[in-house]
Amino acid sequence: MAFARGKDAEIYYEVHGHGTPVLLSAGMGGSGSFWAPQLDALTERHQVILYDHVGTGRSARSDRSIAGMADDIASVLDHADVDAAHVVGHAIGGIVGIELALRHPKRLRSLTIVNGWGRADPFLRRCFEIRKALLNRSGPQAYVRAQPLFLYPPQWISENIAHLDAEEERILKHFPSVATMNQRIDMFLAFEGGRRLEEINVPTLLSSAKDDALVPAYLTRELAASIPGARVHEVGWGAHAFSVVTPNIFNDTLLDFCREVDR
């Protein structure tokens, strides 16, 4: 583990394995631990960099713009002595990856966006408005308790309830402040990729689940259509966190994409 120095804030990160670098950026929760199901498979071929977004986890408590979050990735790569990496982002982590590709294109070998969007439509807005209301009216514990309902398929929740219950304590231990969560949600709902997406000039893969009930797959397909040469990979089951639910499928797809780019 180590800390990189971003603008006015320290950024917690970890480096595992050896090989072509892969940097993984989490979603709304911001913690690098989200990617635990990917670590063993990826480190067989790659150096893997995990980090906690500023304002979350073990990183400094500070607010960030999307541009600032992209600059934080560049700072982590600098501190880890990495020129360019395959950058993988889940949900809002994918939006940060988009911003990185626009601000610092030479830092990416490729970009993989998992369950991402280029604009927030009324459905997505309503989902996050409900989550915000739950957080603001009932507090972090209720927010975290409800979180699996937005992330996982019903059957998977039932079969993994003991694991999810145990996870609550860990998540709450490093949970961002309510103010930070509100700021993050509002910021990413306001994101509009628009014509800027046409400027992305790195190999790009967009991966999604057809049963994602938080970020519907049609939003990911719409985003892919705006990025030159982007590929789309969809799984039939696994919901918003299908990289956790069906890790072997996700890992194999990502490894194949990285291998092809590295040829």
Number of C-alpha atoms within 10 A of each C-alpha: 9 13 19 21 15 19 14 8 18 22 26 23 22 16 17 18 16 14 13 18 27 28 24 28 29 24 22 16 22 24 25 23 17 19 17 13 17 20 19 13 15 21 19 13 17 20 19 24 24 24 30 23 29 25 25 25 23 21 21 19 17 16 16 20 13 20 16 17 22 22 20 25 25 22 20 25 20 15 15 17 9 17 13 20 22 25 28 25 23 27 25 27 28 26 28 29 30 28 22 26 23 19 15 16 17 15 19 23 21 24 28 27 28 29 32 29 29 23 20 18 13 8 13 17 18 13 14 18 16 12 19 19 13 17 19 16 10 11 13 19 16 14 19 22 14 14 14 17 15 18 20 23 20 13 9 13 16 11 10 10 13 10 10 16 12 10 13 14 13 10 17 15 9 16 21 21 14 14 10 18 21 18 14 20 17 15 14 20 18 12 15 14 17 11 9 13 20 14 12 21 18 20 19 25 22 24 25 32 24 17 19 23 18 21 26 21 23 15 19 25 22 14 21 23 15 18 24 15 15 19 16 17 14 17 17 11 16 22 29 29 24 24 24 18 19 15 18 14 12 21 18 14 15 19 15 11 19 25 12 9 14 11 5
